[in-house]
């Protein structure tokens, strides 16, 4: 399965608890932290909810 790199680029201060929970579920705990996750429909849904806070890049094999 393909992998993607997700990096938080904007602070979650002032965002809803639901958006903060999506960041935590993606594995992001602080600013400028990057995580590499599998590109699944669940992950895409979580990223869509916090798209204004993160940057997404494909990971090359």
CHARMM internal coordinates of N, CA and C (Angstrom, degrees):
IC EDIT
DIST 1 N 1 CA 1.4517
DIST 1 CA 1 C 1.5281
ANGL 1 N 1 CA 1 C 109.09
DIST 1 C 2 N 1.3164
ANGL 1 CA 1 C 2 N 116.49
DIHE 1 N 1 CA 1 C 2 N 148.83
DIST 2 N 2 CA 1.4587
ANGL 1 C 2 N 2 CA 122.04
DIHE 1 CA 1 C 2 N 2 CA -179.51
DIST 2 CA 2 C 1.5281
ANGL 2 N 2 CA 2 C 110.42
DIHE 1 C 2 N 2 CA 2 C -69.74
DIST 2 C 3 N 1.3134
ANGL 2 CA 2 C 3 N 114.97
DIHE 2 N 2 CA 2 C 3 N 153.98
DIST 3 N 3 CA 1.4603
ANGL 2 C 3 N 3 CA 120.44
DIHE 2 CA 2 C 3 N 3 CA 178.45
DIST 3 CA 3 C 1.5228
ANGL 3 N 3 CA 3 C 109.12
DIHE 2 C 3 N 3 CA 3 C -120.90
DIST 3 C 4 N 1.3384
ANGL 3 CA 3 C 4 N 115.09
DIHE 3 N 3 CA 3 C 4 N 152.00
DIST 4 N 4 CA 1.4529
ANGL 3 C 4 N 4 CA 121.32
DIHE 3 CA 3 C 4 N 4 CA 177.64
DIST 4 CA 4 C 1.5269
ANGL 4 N 4 CA 4 C 109.28
DIHE 3 C 4 N 4 CA 4 C -131.46
DIST 4 C 5 N 1.3252
ANGL 4 CA 4 C 5 N 114.93
DIHE 4 N 4 CA 4 C 5 N 153.25
DIST 5 N 5 CA 1.4570
ANGL 4 C 5 N 5 CA 121.62
DIHE 4 CA 4 C 5 N 5 CA 177.99
DIST 5 CA 5 C 1.5224
ANGL 5 N 5 CA 5 C 107.56
DIHE 4 C 5 N 5 CA 5 C -107.53
DIST 5 C 6 N 1.3288
ANGL 5 CA 5 C 6 N 116.97
DIHE 5 N 5 CA 5 C 6 N 124.16
DIST 6 N 6 CA 1.4555
ANGL 5 C 6 N 6 CA 122.84
DIHE 5 CA 5 C 6 N 6 CA -178.56
DIST 6 CA 6 C 1.5202
ANGL 6 N 6 CA 6 C 108.20
DIHE 5 C 6 N 6 CA 6 C -115.26
DIST 6 C 7 N 1.3398
ANGL 6 CA 6 C 7 N 116.15
DIHE 6 N 6 CA 6 C 7 N 126.23
DIST 7 N 7 CA 1.4632
ANGL 6 C 7 N 7 CA 122.25
DIHE 6 CA 6 C 7 N 7 CA -178.82
DIST 7 CA 7 C 1.5134
ANGL 7 N 7 CA 7 C 109.28
DIHE 6 C 7 N 7 CA 7 C -125.41
DIST 7 C 8 N 1.3321
ANGL 7 CA 7 C 8 N 117.02
DIHE 7 N 7 CA 7 C 8 N 130.68
DIST 8 N 8 CA 1.4672
ANGL 7 C 8 N 8 CA 120.40
DIHE 7 CA 7 C 8 N 8 CA 175.81
DIST 8 CA 8 C 1.5142
ANGL 8 N 8 CA 8 C 108.41
DIHE 7 C 8 N 8 CA 8 C -79.68
DIST 8 C 9 N 1.3450
ANGL 8 CA 8 C 9 N 117.30
DIHE 8 N 8 CA 8 C 9 N 123.94
DIST 9 N 9 CA 1.4615
ANGL 8 C 9 N 9 CA 121.32
DIHE 8 CA 8 C 9 N 9 CA -177.66
DIST 9 CA 9 C 1.5260
ANGL 9 N 9 CA 9 C 112.72
DIHE 8 C 9 N 9 CA 9 C -114.70
DIST 9 C 10 N 1.3214
ANGL 9 CA 9 C 10 N 117.96
DIHE 9 N 9 CA 9 C 10 N -14.80
DIST 10 N 10 CA 1.4639
ANGL 9 C 10 N 10 CA 122.57
DIHE 9 CA 9 C 10 N 10 CA 178.89
DIST 10 CA 10 C 1.5210
ANGL 10 N 10 CA 10 C 108.30
DIHE 9 C 10 N 10 CA 10 C -127.59
DIST 10 C 11 N 1.3229
ANGL 10 CA 10 C 11 N 116.39
DIHE 10 N 10 CA 10 C 11 N 142.60
DIST 11 N 11 CA 1.4533
ANGL 10 C 11 N 11 CA 122.22
DIHE 10 CA 10 C 11 N 11 CA -177.50
DIST 11 CA 11 C 1.5348
ANGL 11 N 11 CA 11 C 111.55
DIHE 10 C 11 N 11 CA 11 C -63.74
DIST 11 C 12 N 1.3090
ANGL 11 CA 11 C 12 N 115.42
DIHE 11 N 11 CA 11 C 12 N 148.63
DIST 12 N 12 CA 1.4598
ANGL 11 C 12 N 12 CA 121.64
DIHE 11 CA 11 C 12 N 12 CA 178.14
DIST 12 CA 12 C 1.5226
ANGL 12 N 12 CA 12 C 112.20
DIHE 11 C 12 N 12 CA 12 C -90.42
DIST 12 C 13 N 1.3331
ANGL 12 CA 12 C 13 N 117.32
DIHE 12 N 12 CA 12 C 13 N 3.40
DIST 13 N 13 CA 1.4632
ANGL 12 C 13 N 13 CA 120.04
DIHE 12 CA 12 C 13 N 13 CA 177.49
DIST 13 CA 13 C 1.5265
ANGL 13 N 13 CA 13 C 109.47
DIHE 12 C 13 N 13 CA 13 C -60.66
DIST 13 C 14 N 1.3186
ANGL 13 CA 13 C 14 N 116.08
DIHE 13 N 13 CA 13 C 14 N 132.02
DIST 14 N 14 CA 1.4502
ANGL 13 C 14 N 14 CA 120.95
DIHE 13 CA 13 C 14 N 14 CA 178.77
DIST 14 CA 14 C 1.5171
ANGL 14 N 14 CA 14 C 113.87
DIHE 13 C 14 N 14 CA 14 C 86.62
DIST 14 C 15 N 1.3153
ANGL 14 CA 14 C 15 N 118.24
DIHE 14 N 14 CA 14 C 15 N -4.69
DIST 15 N 15 CA 1.4658
ANGL 14 C 15 N 15 CA 121.32
DIHE 14 CA 14 C 15 N 15 CA 177.92
DIST 15 CA 15 C 1.5257
ANGL 15 N 15 CA 15 C 109.46
DIHE 14 C 15 N 15 CA 15 C -85.13
DIST 15 C 16 N 1.3160
ANGL 15 CA 15 C 16 N 115.70
DIHE 15 N 15 CA 15 C 16 N 165.19
DIST 16 N 16 CA 1.4589
ANGL 15 C 16 N 16 CA 120.33
DIHE 15 CA 15 C 16 N 16 CA -178.13
DIST 16 CA 16 C 1.5282
ANGL 16 N 16 CA 16 C 110.09
DIHE 15 C 16 N 16 CA 16 C -71.19
DIST 16 C 17 N 1.3052
ANGL 16 CA 16 C 17 N 115.41
DIHE 16 N 16 CA 16 C 17 N 160.08
DIST 17 N 17 CA 1.4585
ANGL 16 C 17 N 17 CA 120.67
DIHE 16 CA 16 C 17 N 17 CA 177.94
DIST 17 CA 17 C 1.5141
ANGL 17 N 17 CA 17 C 111.67
DIHE 16 C 17 N 17 CA 17 C -61.76
DIST 17 C 18 N 1.3203
ANGL 17 CA 17 C 18 N 116.31
DIHE 17 N 17 CA 17 C 18 N -32.73
DIST 18 N 18 CA 1.4565
ANGL 17 C 18 N 18 CA 120.73
DIHE 17 CA 17 C 18 N 18 CA 179.49
DIST 18 CA 18 C 1.5349
ANGL 18 N 18 CA 18 C 111.37
DIHE 17 C 18 N 18 CA 18 C -65.37
DIST 18 C 19 N 1.3435
ANGL 18 CA 18 C 19 N 116.55
DIHE 18 N 18 CA 18 C 19 N -39.89
DIST 19 N 19 CA 1.4574
ANGL 18 C 19 N 19 CA 120.30
DIHE 18 CA 18 C 19 N 19 CA 178.75
DIST 19 CA 19 C 1.5296
ANGL 19 N 19 CA 19 C 110.79
DIHE 18 C 19 N 19 CA 19 C -69.58
DIST 19 C 20 N 1.3239
ANGL 19 CA 19 C 20 N 117.06
DIHE 19 N 19 CA 19 C 20 N -39.23
DIST 20 N 20 CA 1.4618
ANGL 19 C 20 N 20 CA 120.39
DIHE 19 CA 19 C 20 N 20 CA 176.44
DIST 20 CA 20 C 1.5247
ANGL 20 N 20 CA 20 C 110.41
DIHE 19 C 20 N 20 CA 20 C -63.47
DIST 20 C 21 N 1.3254
ANGL 20 CA 20 C 21 N 117.25
DIHE 20 N 20 CA 20 C 21 N -37.72
DIST 21 N 21 CA 1.4603
ANGL 20 C 21 N 21 CA 121.20
DIHE 20 CA 20 C 21 N 21 CA 178.87
DIST 21 CA 21 C 1.5276
ANGL 21 N 21 CA 21 C 110.56
DIHE 20 C 21 N 21 CA 21 C -66.60
DIST 21 C 22 N 1.3262
ANGL 21 CA 21 C 22 N 117.70
DIHE 21 N 21 CA 21 C 22 N -37.09
DIST 22 N 22 CA 1.4631
ANGL 21 C 22 N 22 CA 120.51
DIHE 21 CA 21 C 22 N 22 CA 177.02
DIST 22 CA 22 C 1.5216
ANGL 22 N 22 CA 22 C 111.14
DIHE 21 C 22 N 22 CA 22 C -64.02
DIST 22 C 23 N 1.3323
ANGL 22 CA 22 C 23 N 117.48
DIHE 22 N 22 CA 22 C 23 N -39.74
DIST 23 N 23 CA 1.4637
ANGL 22 C 23 N 23 CA 120.11
DIHE 22 CA 22 C 23 N 23 CA 176.51
DIST 23 CA 23 C 1.5242
ANGL 23 N 23 CA 23 C 110.72
DIHE 22 C 23 N 23 CA 23 C -62.28
DIST 23 C 24 N 1.3386
ANGL 23 CA 23 C 24 N 116.37
DIHE 23 N 23 CA 23 C 24 N -43.41
DIST 24 N 24 CA 1.4651
ANGL 23 C 24 N 24 CA 120.23
DIHE 23 CA 23 C 24 N 24 CA 179.26
DIST 24 CA 24 C 1.5215
ANGL 24 N 24 CA 24 C 111.26
DIHE 23 C 24 N 24 CA 24 C -63.32
DIST 24 C 25 N 1.3267
ANGL 24 CA 24 C 25 N 117.20
DIHE 24 N 24 CA 24 C 25 N -39.91
DIST 25 N 25 CA 1.4650
ANGL 24 C 25 N 25 CA 120.69
DIHE 24 CA 24 C 25 N 25 CA 179.78
DIST 25 CA 25 C 1.5270
ANGL 25 N 25 CA 25 C 111.66
DIHE 24 C 25 N 25 CA 25 C -67.79
DIST 25 C 26 N 1.3216
ANGL 25 CA 25 C 26 N 116.52
DIHE 25 N 25 CA 25 C 26 N -29.28
DIST 26 N 26 CA 1.4572
ANGL 25 C 26 N 26 CA 120.01
DIHE 25 CA 25 C 26 N 26 CA 175.40
DIST 26 CA 26 C 1.5264
ANGL 26 N 26 CA 26 C 111.16
DIHE 25 C 26 N 26 CA 26 C -74.34
DIST 26 C 27 N 1.3278
ANGL 26 CA 26 C 27 N 117.15
DIHE 26 N 26 CA 26 C 27 N -15.87
DIST 27 N 27 CA 1.4575
ANGL 26 C 27 N 27 CA 121.77
DIHE 26 CA 26 C 27 N 27 CA 178.57
DIST 27 CA 27 C 1.5096
ANGL 27 N 27 CA 27 C 113.09
DIHE 26 C 27 N 27 CA 27 C 99.66
DIST 27 C 28 N 1.3335
ANGL 27 CA 27 C 28 N 116.97
DIHE 27 N 27 CA 27 C 28 N 10.98
DIST 28 N 28 CA 1.4621
ANGL 27 C 28 N 28 CA 121.24
DIHE 27 CA 27 C 28 N 28 CA -179.19
DIST 28 CA 28 C 1.5213
ANGL 28 N 28 CA 28 C 108.57
DIHE 27 C 28 N 28 CA 28 C -96.23
DIST 28 C 29 N 1.3515
ANGL 28 CA 28 C 29 N 116.53
DIHE 28 N 28 CA 28 C 29 N 126.40
DIST 29 N 29 CA 1.4567
ANGL 28 C 29 N 29 CA 120.78
DIHE 28 CA 28 C 29 N 29 CA -178.52
DIST 29 CA 29 C 1.5159
ANGL 29 N 29 CA 29 C 113.59
DIHE 28 C 29 N 29 CA 29 C -114.41
DIST 29 C 30 N 1.3497
ANGL 29 CA 29 C 30 N 117.88
DIHE 29 N 29 CA 29 C 30 N -22.20
DIST 30 N 30 CA 1.4648
ANGL 29 C 30 N 30 CA 119.30
DIHE 29 CA 29 C 30 N 30 CA -176.67
DIST 30 CA 30 C 1.5267
ANGL 30 N 30 CA 30 C 110.53
DIHE 29 C 30 N 30 CA 30 C -148.82
DIST 30 C 31 N 1.3182
ANGL 30 CA 30 C 31 N 115.30
DIHE 30 N 30 CA 30 C 31 N 169.35
DIST 31 N 31 CA 1.4595
ANGL 30 C 31 N 31 CA 122.30
DIHE 30 CA 30 C 31 N 31 CA -178.88
DIST 31 CA 31 C 1.5225
ANGL 31 N 31 CA 31 C 111.54
DIHE 30 C 31 N 31 CA 31 C -60.28
DIST 31 C 32 N 1.3125
ANGL 31 CA 31 C 32 N 115.95
DIHE 31 N 31 CA 31 C 32 N 144.52
DIST 32 N 32 CA 1.4678
ANGL 31 C 32 N 32 CA 124.70
DIHE 31 CA 31 C 32 N 32 CA 177.17
DIST 32 CA 32 C 1.5232
ANGL 32 N 32 CA 32 C 113.44
DIHE 31 C 32 N 32 CA 32 C 62.33
DIST 32 C 33 N 1.3141
ANGL 32 CA 32 C 33 N 117.77
DIHE 32 N 32 CA 32 C 33 N 14.90
DIST 33 N 33 CA 1.4567
ANGL 32 C 33 N 33 CA 120.88
DIHE 32 CA 32 C 33 N 33 CA 175.38
DIST 33 CA 33 C 1.5229
ANGL 33 N 33 CA 33 C 108.20
DIHE 32 C 33 N 33 CA 33 C -84.91
DIST 33 C 34 N 1.3184
ANGL 33 CA 33 C 34 N 116.51
DIHE 33 N 33 CA 33 C 34 N 137.63
DIST 34 N 34 CA 1.4548
ANGL 33 C 34 N 34 CA 122.29
DIHE 33 CA 33 C 34 N 34 CA 178.24
DIST 34 CA 34 C 1.5214
ANGL 34 N 34 CA 34 C 109.91
DIHE 33 C 34 N 34 CA 34 C -114.10
DIST 34 C 35 N 1.3198
ANGL 34 CA 34 C 35 N 115.48
DIHE 34 N 34 CA 34 C 35 N 143.07
DIST 35 N 35 CA 1.4555
ANGL 34 C 35 N 35 CA 121.07
DIHE 34 CA 34 C 35 N 35 CA 174.48
DIST 35 CA 35 C 1.5214
ANGL 35 N 35 CA 35 C 108.02
DIHE 34 C 35 N 35 CA 35 C -132.51
DIST 35 C 36 N 1.3117
ANGL 35 CA 35 C 36 N 116.21
DIHE 35 N 35 CA 35 C 36 N 147.47
DIST 36 N 36 CA 1.4592
ANGL 35 C 36 N 36 CA 121.61
DIHE 35 CA 35 C 36 N 36 CA 176.19
DIST 36 CA 36 C 1.5196
ANGL 36 N 36 CA 36 C 106.45
DIHE 35 C 36 N 36 CA 36 C -109.19
DIST 36 C 37 N 1.3355
ANGL 36 CA 36 C 37 N 115.17
DIHE 36 N 36 CA 36 C 37 N 121.52
DIST 37 N 37 CA 1.4635
ANGL 36 C 37 N 37 CA 121.07
DIHE 36 CA 36 C 37 N 37 CA -177.03
DIST 37 CA 37 C 1.5270
ANGL 37 N 37 CA 37 C 109.30
DIHE 36 C 37 N 37 CA 37 C -130.20
DIST 37 C 38 N 1.3286
ANGL 37 CA 37 C 38 N 116.00
DIHE 37 N 37 CA 37 C 38 N 163.32
DIST 38 N 38 CA 1.4504
ANGL 37 C 38 N 38 CA 120.44
DIHE 37 CA 37 C 38 N 38 CA 175.98
DIST 38 CA 38 C 1.5236
ANGL 38 N 38 CA 38 C 109.56
DIHE 37 C 38 N 38 CA 38 C -75.62
DIST 38 C 39 N 1.3136
ANGL 38 CA 38 C 39 N 115.70
DIHE 38 N 38 CA 38 C 39 N 144.37
DIST 39 N 39 CA 1.4582
ANGL 38 C 39 N 39 CA 122.10
DIHE 38 CA 38 C 39 N 39 CA -178.03
DIST 39 CA 39 C 1.5295
ANGL 39 N 39 CA 39 C 109.20
DIHE 38 C 39 N 39 CA 39 C -84.96
DIST 39 C 40 N 1.3251
ANGL 39 CA 39 C 40 N 115.81
DIHE 39 N 39 CA 39 C 40 N 86.94
DIST 40 N 40 CA 1.4589
ANGL 39 C 40 N 40 CA 122.29
DIHE 39 CA 39 C 40 N 40 CA 179.99
DIST 40 CA 40 C 1.5228
ANGL 40 N 40 CA 40 C 109.45
DIHE 39 C 40 N 40 CA 40 C -111.50
DIST 40 C 41 N 1.3198
ANGL 40 CA 40 C 41 N 118.00
DIHE 40 N 40 CA 40 C 41 N 163.33
DIST 41 N 41 CA 1.4708
ANGL 40 C 41 N 41 CA 119.77
DIHE 40 CA 40 C 41 N 41 CA 176.96
DIST 41 CA 41 C 1.5311
ANGL 41 N 41 CA 41 C 112.94
DIHE 40 C 41 N 41 CA 41 C -59.30
DIST 41 C 42 N 1.3226
ANGL 41 CA 41 C 42 N 117.27
DIHE 41 N 41 CA 41 C 42 N -34.03
DIST 42 N 42 CA 1.4657
ANGL 41 C 42 N 42 CA 120.97
DIHE 41 CA 41 C 42 N 42 CA 178.55
DIST 42 CA 42 C 1.5188
ANGL 42 N 42 CA 42 C 110.19
DIHE 41 C 42 N 42 CA 42 C -65.20
DIST 42 C 43 N 1.3306
ANGL 42 CA 42 C 43 N 116.24
DIHE 42 N 42 CA 42 C 43 N -47.12
DIST 43 N 43 CA 1.4631
ANGL 42 C 43 N 43 CA 120.57
DIHE 42 CA 42 C 43 N 43 CA 179.11
DIST 43 CA 43 C 1.5247
ANGL 43 N 43 CA 43 C 110.83
DIHE 42 C 43 N 43 CA 43 C -63.32
DIST 43 C 44 N 1.3099
ANGL 43 CA 43 C 44 N 117.75
DIHE 43 N 43 CA 43 C 44 N -39.33
DIST 44 N 44 CA 1.4678
ANGL 43 C 44 N 44 CA 120.91
DIHE 43 CA 43 C 44 N 44 CA 179.01
DIST 44 CA 44 C 1.5226
ANGL 44 N 44 CA 44 C 110.87
DIHE 43 C 44 N 44 CA 44 C -63.55
DIST 44 C 45 N 1.3243
ANGL 44 CA 44 C 45 N 117.65
DIHE 44 N 44 CA 44 C 45 N -37.65
DIST 45 N 45 CA 1.4612
ANGL 44 C 45 N 45 CA 121.36
DIHE 44 CA 44 C 45 N 45 CA 177.16
DIST 45 CA 45 C 1.5195
ANGL 45 N 45 CA 45 C 111.85
DIHE 44 C 45 N 45 CA 45 C -65.85
DIST 45 C 46 N 1.3301
ANGL 45 CA 45 C 46 N 116.60
DIHE 45 N 45 CA 45 C 46 N -41.69
DIST 46 N 46 CA 1.4599
ANGL 45 C 46 N 46 CA 120.19
DIHE 45 CA 45 C 46 N 46 CA 178.16
DIST 46 CA 46 C 1.5202
ANGL 46 N 46 CA 46 C 110.96
DIHE 45 C 46 N 46 CA 46 C -65.79
DIST 46 C 47 N 1.3169
ANGL 46 CA 46 C 47 N 116.73
DIHE 46 N 46 CA 46 C 47 N -41.09
DIST 47 N 47 CA 1.4600
ANGL 46 C 47 N 47 CA 120.76
DIHE 46 CA 46 C 47 N 47 CA 178.85
DIST 47 CA 47 C 1.5247
ANGL 47 N 47 CA 47 C 110.75
DIHE 46 C 47 N 47 CA 47 C -64.89
DIST 47 C 48 N 1.3168
ANGL 47 CA 47 C 48 N 117.25
DIHE 47 N 47 CA 47 C 48 N -37.23
DIST 48 N 48 CA 1.4709
ANGL 47 C 48 N 48 CA 120.68
DIHE 47 CA 47 C 48 N 48 CA 179.75
DIST 48 CA 48 C 1.5220
ANGL 48 N 48 CA 48 C 111.26
DIHE 47 C 48 N 48 CA 48 C -61.97
DIST 48 C 49 N 1.3245
ANGL 48 CA 48 C 49 N 117.39
DIHE 48 N 48 CA 48 C 49 N -33.87
DIST 49 N 49 CA 1.4665
ANGL 48 C 49 N 49 CA 121.22
DIHE 48 CA 48 C 49 N 49 CA -179.21
DIST 49 CA 49 C 1.5231
ANGL 49 N 49 CA 49 C 112.94
DIHE 48 C 49 N 49 CA 49 C -73.35
DIST 49 C 50 N 1.3304
ANGL 49 CA 49 C 50 N 116.89
DIHE 49 N 49 CA 49 C 50 N -23.68
DIST 50 N 50 CA 1.4730
ANGL 49 C 50 N 50 CA 120.55
DIHE 49 CA 49 C 50 N 50 CA -179.23
DIST 50 CA 50 C 1.5290
ANGL 50 N 50 CA 50 C 111.09
DIHE 49 C 50 N 50 CA 50 C -123.10
DIST 50 C 51 N 1.3193
ANGL 50 CA 50 C 51 N 117.06
DIHE 50 N 50 CA 50 C 51 N 27.56
DIST 51 N 51 CA 1.4674
ANGL 50 C 51 N 51 CA 121.88
DIHE 50 CA 50 C 51 N 51 CA -175.61
DIST 51 CA 51 C 1.5239
ANGL 51 N 51 CA 51 C 112.35
DIHE 50 C 51 N 51 CA 51 C -59.50
DIST 51 C 52 N 1.3251
ANGL 51 CA 51 C 52 N 117.14
DIHE 51 N 51 CA 51 C 52 N -29.22
DIST 52 N 52 CA 1.4633
ANGL 51 C 52 N 52 CA 120.75
DIHE 51 CA 51 C 52 N 52 CA -179.20
DIST 52 CA 52 C 1.5320
ANGL 52 N 52 CA 52 C 112.30
DIHE 51 C 52 N 52 CA 52 C -77.03
DIST 52 C 53 N 1.3300
ANGL 52 CA 52 C 53 N 117.37
DIHE 52 N 52 CA 52 C 53 N -8.24
DIST 53 N 53 CA 1.4738
ANGL 52 C 53 N 53 CA 122.10
DIHE 52 CA 52 C 53 N 53 CA -178.55
DIST 53 CA 53 C 1.5198
ANGL 53 N 53 CA 53 C 113.27
DIHE 52 C 53 N 53 CA 53 C -107.71
DIST 53 C 54 N 1.3286
ANGL 53 CA 53 C 54 N 117.68
DIHE 53 N 53 CA 53 C 54 N -15.72
DIST 54 N 54 CA 1.4655
ANGL 53 C 54 N 54 CA 120.80
DIHE 53 CA 53 C 54 N 54 CA -171.51
DIST 54 CA 54 C 1.5222
ANGL 54 N 54 CA 54 C 111.89
DIHE 53 C 54 N 54 CA 54 C -125.81
DIST 54 C 55 N 1.3485
ANGL 54 CA 54 C 55 N 113.81
DIHE 54 N 54 CA 54 C 55 N 161.90
DIST 55 N 55 CA 1.4494
ANGL 54 C 55 N 55 CA 122.05
DIHE 54 CA 54 C 55 N 55 CA 172.91
DIST 55 CA 55 C 1.5291
ANGL 55 N 55 CA 55 C 106.35
DIHE 54 C 55 N 55 CA 55 C -118.30
DIST 55 C 56 N 1.3356
ANGL 55 CA 55 C 56 N 116.66
DIHE 55 N 55 CA 55 C 56 N 134.51
DIST 56 N 56 CA 1.4626
ANGL 55 C 56 N 56 CA 121.57
DIHE 55 CA 55 C 56 N 56 CA -176.15
DIST 56 CA 56 C 1.5214
ANGL 56 N 56 CA 56 C 108.31
DIHE 55 C 56 N 56 CA 56 C -117.67
DIST 56 C 57 N 1.3415
ANGL 56 CA 56 C 57 N 115.59
DIHE 56 N 56 CA 56 C 57 N 132.66
DIST 57 N 57 CA 1.4656
ANGL 56 C 57 N 57 CA 121.71
DIHE 56 CA 56 C 57 N 57 CA 178.38
DIST 57 CA 57 C 1.5160
ANGL 57 N 57 CA 57 C 108.65
DIHE 56 C 57 N 57 CA 57 C -133.73
DIST 57 C 58 N 1.3385
ANGL 57 CA 57 C 58 N 117.98
DIHE 57 N 57 CA 57 C 58 N 142.56
DIST 58 N 58 CA 1.4683
ANGL 57 C 58 N 58 CA 119.59
DIHE 57 CA 57 C 58 N 58 CA 173.51
DIST 58 CA 58 C 1.5235
ANGL 58 N 58 CA 58 C 110.30
DIHE 57 C 58 N 58 CA 58 C -72.53
DIST 58 C 59 N 1.3128
ANGL 58 CA 58 C 59 N 115.82
DIHE 58 N 58 CA 58 C 59 N 149.55
DIST 59 N 59 CA 1.4633
ANGL 58 C 59 N 59 CA 121.60
DIHE 58 CA 58 C 59 N 59 CA 178.26
DIST 59 CA 59 C 1.5214
ANGL 59 N 59 CA 59 C 107.49
DIHE 58 C 59 N 59 CA 59 C -104.64
DIST 59 C 60 N 1.3155
ANGL 59 CA 59 C 60 N 115.96
DIHE 59 N 59 CA 59 C 60 N 127.64
DIST 60 N 60 CA 1.4587
ANGL 59 C 60 N 60 CA 120.47
DIHE 59 CA 59 C 60 N 60 CA 178.95
DIST 60 CA 60 C 1.5154
ANGL 60 N 60 CA 60 C 109.21
DIHE 59 C 60 N 60 CA 60 C -86.96
DIST 60 C 61 N 1.3097
ANGL 60 CA 60 C 61 N 116.08
DIHE 60 N 60 CA 60 C 61 N 144.48
DIST 61 N 61 CA 1.4688
ANGL 60 C 61 N 61 CA 121.06
DIHE 60 CA 60 C 61 N 61 CA -178.45
DIST 61 CA 61 C 1.4890
ANGL 61 N 61 CA 61 C 111.69
DIHE 60 C 61 N 61 CA 61 C -74.78
END
COOR INIT
IC SEED 1 N 1 CA 1 C
IC BUILD
